[in-house]
Amino acid sequence: NSNEVEDYARRLGGGDVVVKAQVLGGGRGRGHFKENGFQGGVHIASSPSEARIVAEQMLNKSLVTRQTGLSGRTCKGVLLCEKLPIVAEKYFAIMLDRGLGGPVMVMSKHGGMSIEEVAIEHPDAVTKIPIDVTTGLTTRQAEEAVEHLGFNGDPSAMATLKGLYRTFVGADCTMLEVNPLAELEDGRIMVCDAKLAFDDNAAFRQRTIHSQRDVTEVDPKEVAASRCGLNYISLDGSIGCMVNGAGLAMATMDLLSVKGGSPANFLDIGGSVGVEEVKTALGIINSDSNVKSVLINIFGGIVKCDVVAEGIVRAAQELSIDHKPIVVRLVGTNVERGKSILAQAGLDYYAIDDLNEAAIKAVELSKA
């Protein structure tokens, strides 16, 4: 709470401190809080009492940034740290690049809050250096990065970049972003703020890291899906989608967009799904108040159409999902049995075999 903030500010020496809103979203410095219009999620306070006042403006309020969406994210805590004598702010990141097939370093001499504008207005100011995963970050690449960042061959900068790469690999990161990577008055290179994203597929060997995940910061629908082994991402549209296979799921979403609709989610039920998982998947879609219609697109291979059909029936009987119009396309393994199960259940749904027609119908129903 704000009183604790004042106490900790005193422990830091009672001078200038930085108060940072703790939310899962970038661009905090230029954000604003919905409830009171308070500008900025990062502030410098010159005294403990000012730190308390700043914290009061932030705590339990929604911070809206470019990355949070209009609803913002609730600030449930603040971070206090000493104000450092920074003379230059740089940007440095390592992220996985699917196009290059491995990690790539991204850097700019221009760090701080303006990095997004710099990347848009002056793309030549941002440098990328791909890294071969078989050899790792070489000394030559580190020297090149240090030169691009303007550290003039500083050996401590070299050591910092190599350390960041070791962290990226060792923690199974998909992204490691430092902004700013700062040069202090005394010449030290300091990682002043960092954002890391971790590969969920490596959770089994990074249990300590993943155990610290704050599920209250994640969409409850995504948490529920993850617990059942479903791949779900919430979106802003009005058409709920349940599909098997990530490629088919993305193609289905693209088709809905082409037909004038907007998907409410990405949902890949995978290949080993059972009746209970199908029921859970539809329950998650049904819980989204933005969903106006549902498109179920199943191409049965490993997934059997009759299993999906049984899951749909169970969801209709136990979760009352049929108050939203549902379009069902079943093709592939055990399709006739699946269609028979749905027909015998007497559900109110639209059975359409042609994907193009199914998408058109789902869009039409979402706008009814």
PADO-111881 format. One record per residue (C-alpha): residue in three letters; y, x, z. Coordinates in nm, 2 decimals, m for minus. Layout:
N
<Ala; <Y; X; Z>>,
...
REM end
This chain:
368
<Asn; <0.00; 0.00; 0.00>>,
<Ser; <0.37; 0.10; m0.02>>,
<Asn; <0.38; 0.22; 0.34>>,
<Glu; <0.09; 0.46; 0.27>>,
<Val; <0.29; 0.58; m0.03>>,
<Glu; <0.58; 0.67; 0.19>>,
<Asp; <0.35; 0.85; 0.43>>,
<Tyr; <0.18; 1.06; 0.16>>,
<Ala; <0.52; 1.14; 0.00>>,
<Arg; <0.62; 1.30; 0.33>>,
<Arg; <0.30; 1.50; 0.34>>,
<Leu; <0.38; 1.64; 0.00>>,
<Gly; <0.70; 1.79; 0.15>>,
<Gly; <0.94; 1.50; 0.14>>,
<Gly; <1.11; 1.61; m0.18>>,
<Asp; <1.07; 1.50; m0.54>>,
<Val; <0.73; 1.33; m0.61>>,
<Val; <0.59; 1.16; m0.92>>,
<Val; <0.46; 0.80; m0.88>>,
<Lys; <0.21; 0.70; m1.14>>,
<Ala; <0.07; 0.35; m1.19>>,
<Gln; <m0.31; 0.37; m1.20>>,
<Val; <m0.43; 0.15; m1.49>>,
<Leu; <m0.68; 0.21; m1.77>>,
<Gly; <m0.42; 0.23; m2.05>>,
<Gly; <m0.20; 0.50; m2.21>>,
<Gly; <0.17; 0.48; m2.27>>,
<Arg; <0.25; 0.40; m1.91>>,
<Gly; <0.58; 0.58; m1.91>>,
<Arg; <0.73; 0.34; m2.16>>,
<Gly; <0.56; 0.03; m2.04>>,
<His; <0.70; m0.25; m1.83>>,
<Phe; <0.57; m0.48; m1.55>>,
<Lys; <0.54; m0.85; m1.65>>,
<Glu; <0.62; m1.01; m1.32>>,
<Asn; <0.95; m0.83; m1.24>>,
<Gly; <1.05; m0.65; m1.56>>,
<Phe; <1.04; m0.31; m1.39>>,
<Gln; <1.05; m0.05; m1.66>>,
<Gly; <0.80; 0.24; m1.67>>,
<Gly; <0.47; 0.31; m1.50>>,
<Val; <0.57; 0.67; m1.42>>,
<His; <0.87; 0.75; m1.20>>,
<Ile; <1.02; 1.04; m1.02>>,
<Ala; <1.12; 0.96; m0.66>>,
<Ser; <1.36; 1.19; m0.48>>,
<Ser; <1.25; 1.08; m0.13>>,
<Pro; <0.96; 0.92; 0.05>>,
<Ser; <1.16; 0.60; 0.09>>,
<Glu; <1.23; 0.58; m0.28>>,
<Ala; <0.86; 0.65; m0.35>>,
<Arg; <0.78; 0.34; m0.14>>,
<Ile; <1.03; 0.13; m0.32>>,
<Val; <0.90; 0.23; m0.66>>,
<Ala; <0.54; 0.16; m0.55>>,
<Glu; <0.64; m0.19; m0.43>>,
<Gln; <0.76; m0.26; m0.79>>,
<Met; <0.43; m0.15; m0.93>>,
<Leu; <0.15; m0.25; m0.70>>,
<Asn; <m0.05; m0.57; m0.78>>,
<Lys; <0.16; m0.63; m1.09>>,
<Ser; <0.06; m0.62; m1.46>>,
<Leu; <0.17; m0.32; m1.65>>,
<Val; <0.21; m0.38; m2.03>>,
<Thr; <0.19; m0.09; m2.26>>,
<Arg; <0.11; m0.04; m2.63>>,
<Gln; <m0.25; 0.01; m2.54>>,
<Thr; <m0.31; m0.27; m2.29>>,
<Gly; <m0.22; m0.58; m2.50>>,
<Leu; <0.04; m0.84; m2.40>>,
<Ser; <m0.16; m0.95; m2.09>>,
<Gly; <m0.13; m0.60; m1.94>>,
<Arg; <m0.35; m0.45; m1.67>>,
<Thr; <m0.31; m0.50; m1.30>>,
<Cys; <m0.18; m0.19; m1.11>>,
<Lys; <m0.41; m0.17; m0.81>>,
<Gly; <m0.31; 0.17; m0.69>>,
<Val; <m0.06; 0.45; m0.76>>,
<Leu; <m0.11; 0.83; m0.78>>,
<Leu; <0.14; 1.06; m0.60>>,
<Cys; <0.18; 1.42; m0.70>>,
<Glu; <0.44; 1.69; m0.67>>,
<Lys; <0.70; 1.72; m0.93>>,
<Leu; <0.64; 2.04; m1.13>>,
<Pro; <0.91; 2.26; m1.29>>,
<Ile; <0.81; 2.20; m1.65>>,
<Val; <0.99; 2.39; m1.93>>,
<Ala; <0.78; 2.27; m2.22>>,
<Glu; <0.54; 1.98; m2.27>>,
<Lys; <0.25; 2.00; m2.53>>,
<Tyr; <m0.02; 1.76; m2.64>>,
<Phe; <m0.39; 1.87; m2.66>>,
<Ala; <m0.70; 1.67; m2.71>>,
<Ile; <m1.06; 1.70; m2.80>>,
<Met; <m1.24; 1.40; m2.95>>,
<Leu; <m1.54; 1.31; m3.15>>,
<Asp; <m1.46; 1.26; m3.52>>,
<Arg; <m1.73; 1.07; m3.70>>,
<Gly; <m1.59; 1.17; m4.04>>,
<Leu; <m1.62; 1.54; m3.95>>,
<Gly; <m1.95; 1.49; m3.77>>,
<Gly; <m1.85; 1.66; m3.45>>,
<Pro; <m1.56; 1.74; m3.20>>,
<Val; <m1.22; 1.82; m3.32>>,
<Met; <m0.92; 1.96; m3.14>>,
<Val; <m0.59; 1.77; m3.19>>,
<Met; <m0.27; 1.93; m3.08>>,
<Ser; <0.11; 1.93; m3.11>>,
<Lys; <0.40; 2.13; m2.96>>,
<His; <0.56; 1.80; m2.89>>,
<Gly; <0.39; 1.64; m2.59>>,
<Gly; <0.50; 1.38; m2.34>>,
<Met; <0.58; 1.01; m2.38>>,
<Ser; <0.69; 1.05; m2.75>>,
<Ile; <0.36; 1.18; m2.89>>,
<Glu; <0.27; 0.85; m3.05>>,
<Glu; <0.61; 0.84; m3.24>>,
<Val; <0.57; 1.20; m3.33>>,
<Ala; <0.23; 1.14; m3.48>>,
<Ile; <0.36; 0.85; m3.69>>,
<Glu; <0.70; 0.99; m3.80>>,
<His; <0.60; 1.36; m3.83>>,
<Pro; <0.23; 1.38; m3.90>>,
<Asp; <0.27; 1.74; m4.00>>,
<Ala; <0.36; 1.82; m3.64>>,
<Val; <0.00; 1.74; m3.53>>,
<Thr; <m0.27; 1.99; m3.61>>,
<Lys; <m0.65; 1.94; m3.61>>,
<Ile; <m0.91; 2.20; m3.58>>,
<Pro; <m1.28; 2.10; m3.62>>,
<Ile; <m1.54; 2.26; m3.39>>,
<Asp; <m1.89; 2.34; m3.50>>,
<Val; <m2.12; 2.21; m3.22>>,
<Thr; <m2.38; 2.47; m3.29>>,
<Thr; <m2.13; 2.76; m3.22>>,
<Gly; <m1.89; 2.59; m2.99>>,
<Leu; <m1.52; 2.68; m2.96>>,
<Thr; <m1.48; 3.03; m3.09>>,
<Thr; <m1.23; 3.28; m2.97>>,
<Arg; <m1.06; 3.27; m3.31>>,
<Gln; <m1.03; 2.90; m3.30>>,
<Ala; <m0.88; 2.92; m2.94>>,
<Glu; <m0.63; 3.18; m3.06>>,
<Glu; <m0.53; 2.95; m3.35>>,
<Ala; <m0.49; 2.66; m3.12>>,
<Val; <m0.28; 2.86; m2.88>>,
<Glu; <m0.06; 2.97; m3.17>>,
<His; <m0.01; 2.61; m3.29>>,
<Leu; <0.08; 2.50; m2.94>>,
<Gly; <0.35; 2.78; m2.92>>,
<Phe; <0.20; 2.96; m2.62>>,
<Asn; <0.23; 3.29; m2.81>>,
<Gly; <m0.12; 3.43; m2.74>>,
<Asp; <m0.10; 3.37; m2.36>>,
<Pro; <m0.44; 3.46; m2.22>>,
<Ser; <m0.42; 3.19; m1.95>>,
<Ala; <m0.36; 2.93; m2.23>>,
<Met; <m0.68; 3.06; m2.41>>,
<Ala; <m0.88; 3.03; m2.08>>,
<Thr; <m0.74; 2.68; m2.03>>,
<Leu; <m0.85; 2.56; m2.37>>,
<Lys; <m1.19; 2.71; m2.34>>,
<Gly; <m1.23; 2.55; m2.00>>,
<Leu; <m1.13; 2.21; m2.14>>,
<Tyr; <m1.39; 2.24; m2.42>>,
<Arg; <m1.66; 2.33; m2.16>>,
<Thr; <m1.56; 2.02; m1.97>>,
<Phe; <m1.58; 1.81; m2.28>>,
<Val; <m1.93; 1.92; m2.36>>,
<Gly; <m2.06; 1.95; m2.00>>,
<Ala; <m1.95; 1.60; m1.90>>,
<Asp; <m2.06; 1.44; m2.23>>,
<Cys; <m1.71; 1.32; m2.32>>,
<Thr; <m1.62; 1.13; m2.63>>,
<Met; <m1.25; 1.21; m2.57>>,
<Leu; <m1.05; 1.45; m2.35>>,
<Glu; <m0.68; 1.41; m2.38>>,
<Val; <m0.42; 1.62; m2.19>>,
<Asn; <m0.06; 1.50; m2.21>>,
<Pro; <0.13; 1.69; m2.11>>,
<Leu; <m0.03; 2.03; m2.13>>,
<Ala; <0.27; 2.20; m1.96>>,
<Glu; <0.43; 2.54; m1.94>>,
<Leu; <0.60; 2.59; m1.60>>,
<Glu; <0.90; 2.79; m1.52>>,
<Asp; <0.68; 3.07; m1.37>>,
<Gly; <0.48; 3.09; m1.70>>,
<Arg; <0.17; 2.91; m1.57>>,
<Ile; <m0.01; 2.67; m1.80>>,
<Met; <m0.09; 2.34; m1.62>>,
<Val; <m0.30; 2.04; m1.71>>,
<Cys; <m0.05; 1.78; m1.57>>,
<Asp; <m0.22; 1.46; m1.69>>,
<Ala; <m0.55; 1.39; m1.85>>,
<Lys; <m0.75; 1.10; m1.98>>,
<Leu; <m1.12; 1.12; m2.04>>,
<Ala; <m1.37; 0.89; m2.20>>,
<Phe; <m1.75; 0.94; m2.15>>,
<Asp; <m2.05; 0.86; m2.36>>,
<Asp; <m2.23; 0.57; m2.21>>,
<Asn; <m2.55; 0.69; m2.38>>,
<Ala; <m2.54; 1.00; m2.16>>,
<Ala; <m2.51; 0.80; m1.83>>,
<Phe; <m2.86; 0.90; m1.73>>,
<Arg; <m2.76; 1.27; m1.70>>,
<Gln; <m2.40; 1.21; m1.58>>,
<Arg; <m2.48; 0.97; m1.30>>,
<Thr; <m2.22; 1.11; m1.06>>,
<Ile; <m1.94; 1.05; m1.32>>,
<His; <m2.06; 0.70; m1.42>>,
<Ser; <m2.11; 0.59; m1.06>>,
<Gln; <m1.74; 0.62; m1.02>>,
<Arg; <m1.67; 0.36; m1.28>>,
<Asp; <m1.44; 0.08; m1.15>>,
<Val; <m1.60; m0.23; m1.30>>,
<Thr; <m1.30; m0.44; m1.19>>,
<Glu; <m1.10; m0.26; m1.46>>,
<Val; <m1.34; m0.37; m1.73>>,
<Asp; <m1.37; m0.72; m1.89>>,
<Pro; <m1.63; m0.91; m1.68>>,
<Lys; <m1.80; m1.02; m2.00>>,
<Glu; <m1.85; m0.66; m2.11>>,
<Val; <m1.99; m0.57; m1.76>>,
<Ala; <m2.24; m0.87; m1.78>>,
<Ala; <m2.35; m0.77; m2.13>>,
<Ser; <m2.40; m0.41; m2.03>>,
<Arg; <m2.62; m0.50; m1.74>>,
<Cys; <m2.85; m0.68; m1.99>>,
<Gly; <m2.85; m0.40; m2.25>>,
<Leu; <m2.63; m0.59; m2.49>>,
<Asn; <m2.35; m0.42; m2.69>>,
<Tyr; <m2.04; m0.64; m2.64>>,
<Ile; <m1.67; m0.58; m2.70>>,
<Ser; <m1.42; m0.86; m2.64>>,
<Leu; <m1.16; m0.92; m2.91>>,
<Asp; <m0.86; m1.16; m2.95>>,
<Gly; <m1.01; m1.40; m3.21>>,
<Ser; <m1.15; m1.75; m3.20>>,
<Ile; <m1.50; m1.72; m3.35>>,
<Gly; <m1.78; m1.60; m3.12>>,
<Cys; <m2.04; m1.38; m3.30>>,
<Met; <m2.40; m1.30; m3.20>>,
<Val; <m2.57; m1.06; m3.45>>,
<Asn; <m2.85; m0.82; m3.44>>,
<Gly; <m2.76; m0.47; m3.55>>,
<Ala; <m2.43; m0.29; m3.53>>,
<Gly; <m2.38; m0.26; m3.91>>,
<Leu; <m2.46; m0.63; m3.97>>,
<Ala; <m2.23; m0.73; m3.68>>,
<Met; <m1.94; m0.53; m3.82>>,
<Ala; <m2.01; m0.67; m4.17>>,
<Thr; <m2.01; m1.02; m4.03>>,
<Met; <m1.68; m0.97; m3.85>>,
<Asp; <m1.53; m0.83; m4.17>>,
<Leu; <m1.65; m1.14; m4.37>>,
<Leu; <m1.50; m1.37; m4.11>>,
<Ser; <m1.17; m1.20; m4.15>>,
<Val; <m1.19; m1.21; m4.53>>,
<Lys; <m1.25; m1.59; m4.50>>,
<Gly; <m0.94; m1.63; m4.29>>,
<Gly; <m1.10; m1.63; m3.95>>,
<Ser; <m1.08; m1.39; m3.65>>,
<Pro; <m1.38; m1.27; m3.45>>,
<Ala; <m1.36; m1.32; m3.08>>,
<Asn; <m1.61; m1.04; m3.01>>,
<Phe; <m1.85; m0.78; m3.13>>,
<Leu; <m2.20; m0.85; m3.00>>,
<Asp; <m2.51; m0.67; m3.11>>,
<Ile; <m2.81; m0.80; m2.93>>,
<Gly; <m3.02; m0.50; m3.05>>,
<Gly; <m3.38; m0.48; m3.17>>,
<Ser; <m3.59; m0.54; m2.85>>,
<Val; <m3.41; m0.86; m2.73>>,
<Gly; <m3.60; m1.13; m2.55>>,
<Val; <m3.53; m1.50; m2.48>>,
<Glu; <m3.34; m1.43; m2.16>>,
<Glu; <m3.11; m1.18; m2.33>>,
<Val; <m3.03; m1.42; m2.61>>,
<Lys; <m2.95; m1.69; m2.35>>,
<Thr; <m2.72; m1.44; m2.16>>,
<Ala; <m2.55; m1.33; m2.48>>,
<Leu; <m2.46; m1.69; m2.57>>,
<Gly; <m2.35; m1.76; m2.21>>,
<Ile; <m2.11; m1.47; m2.24>>,
<Ile; <m1.97; m1.60; m2.56>>,
<Asn; <m1.94; m1.95; m2.42>>,
<Ser; <m1.74; m1.82; m2.12>>,
<Asp; <m1.46; m1.70; m2.35>>,
<Ser; <m1.20; m1.98; m2.35>>,
<Asn; <m1.06; m1.84; m2.68>>,
<Val; <m1.38; m1.92; m2.87>>,
<Lys; <m1.36; m2.23; m3.08>>,
<Ser; <m1.67; m2.19; m3.29>>,
<Val; <m1.98; m1.96; m3.28>>,
<Leu; <m2.16; m1.78; m3.56>>,
<Ile; <m2.52; m1.66; m3.50>>,
<Asn; <m2.63; m1.43; m3.78>>,
<Ile; <m2.98; m1.29; m3.74>>,
<Phe; <m3.17; m1.08; m3.99>>,
<Gly; <m3.51; m1.07; m3.84>>,
<Gly; <m3.70; m0.74; m3.86>>,
<Ile; <m3.80; m0.61; m3.53>>,
<Val; <m3.61; m0.90; m3.38>>,
<Lys; <m3.81; m1.22; m3.43>>,
<Cys; <m3.63; m1.54; m3.54>>,
<Asp; <m3.84; m1.76; m3.31>>,
<Val; <m3.75; m1.55; m3.00>>,
<Val; <m3.38; m1.59; m3.09>>,
<Ala; <m3.43; m1.97; m3.15>>,
<Glu; <m3.60; m2.01; m2.81>>,
<Gly; <m3.30; m1.83; m2.65>>,
<Ile; <m3.06; m2.06; m2.83>>,
<Val; <m3.24; m2.36; m2.70>>,
<Arg; <m3.26; m2.23; m2.34>>,
<Ala; <m2.88; m2.16; m2.36>>,
<Ala; <m2.81; m2.51; m2.48>>,
<Gln; <m3.03; m2.66; m2.21>>,
<Glu; <m2.92; m2.45; m1.91>>,
<Leu; <m2.57; m2.33; m2.00>>,
<Ser; <m2.43; m2.63; m2.20>>,
<Ile; <m2.32; m2.41; m2.49>>,
<Asp; <m2.34; m2.69; m2.75>>,
<His; <m2.00; m2.83; m2.67>>,
<Lys; <m1.87; m2.56; m2.91>>,
<Pro; <m1.97; m2.59; m3.27>>,
<Ile; <m2.25; m2.34; m3.36>>,
<Val; <m2.34; m2.21; m3.71>>,
<Val; <m2.69; m2.05; m3.72>>,
<Arg; <m2.82; m1.83; m3.99>>,
<Leu; <m3.18; m1.71; m3.94>>,
<Val; <m3.35; m1.49; m4.20>>,
<Gly; <m3.66; m1.27; m4.17>>,
<Thr; <m3.95; m1.24; m3.93>>,
<Asn; <m4.09; m1.58; m3.81>>,
<Val; <m3.79; m1.76; m3.96>>,
<Glu; <m3.98; m2.09; m4.03>>,
<Arg; <m4.11; m2.10; m3.67>>,
<Gly; <m3.75; m2.03; m3.55>>,
<Lys; <m3.61; m2.31; m3.76>>,
<Ser; <m3.88; m2.55; m3.63>>,
<Ile; <m3.80; m2.46; m3.27>>,
<Leu; <m3.43; m2.55; m3.32>>,
<Ala; <m3.51; m2.87; m3.51>>,
<Gln; <m3.75; m3.00; m3.25>>,
<Ala; <m3.50; m2.93; m2.97>>,
<Gly; <m3.25; m3.17; m3.13>>,
<Leu; <m2.96; m2.94; m3.10>>,
<Asp; <m2.63; m3.02; m3.26>>,
<Tyr; <m2.57; m2.72; m3.49>>,
<Tyr; <m2.51; m2.62; m3.85>>,
<Ala; <m2.81; m2.44; m4.01>>,
<Ile; <m2.69; m2.24; m4.31>>,
<Asp; <m2.90; m1.97; m4.49>>,
<Asp; <m2.62; m1.82; m4.71>>,
<Leu; <m2.41; m1.58; m4.50>>,
<Asn; <m2.10; m1.64; m4.72>>,
<Glu; <m2.12; m2.02; m4.66>>,
<Ala; <m2.20; m1.97; m4.29>>,
<Ala; <m1.89; m1.76; m4.25>>,
<Ile; <m1.67; m2.02; m4.43>>,
<Lys; <m1.81; m2.30; m4.21>>,
<Ala; <m1.75; m2.10; m3.89>>,
<Val; <m1.39; m2.04; m3.99>>,
<Glu; <m1.34; m2.40; m4.08>>,
<Leu; <m1.48; m2.52; m3.74>>,
<Ser; <m1.26; m2.27; m3.55>>,
<Lys; <m0.95; m2.43; m3.70>>,
<Ala; <m1.06; m2.79; m3.65>>,
REM end
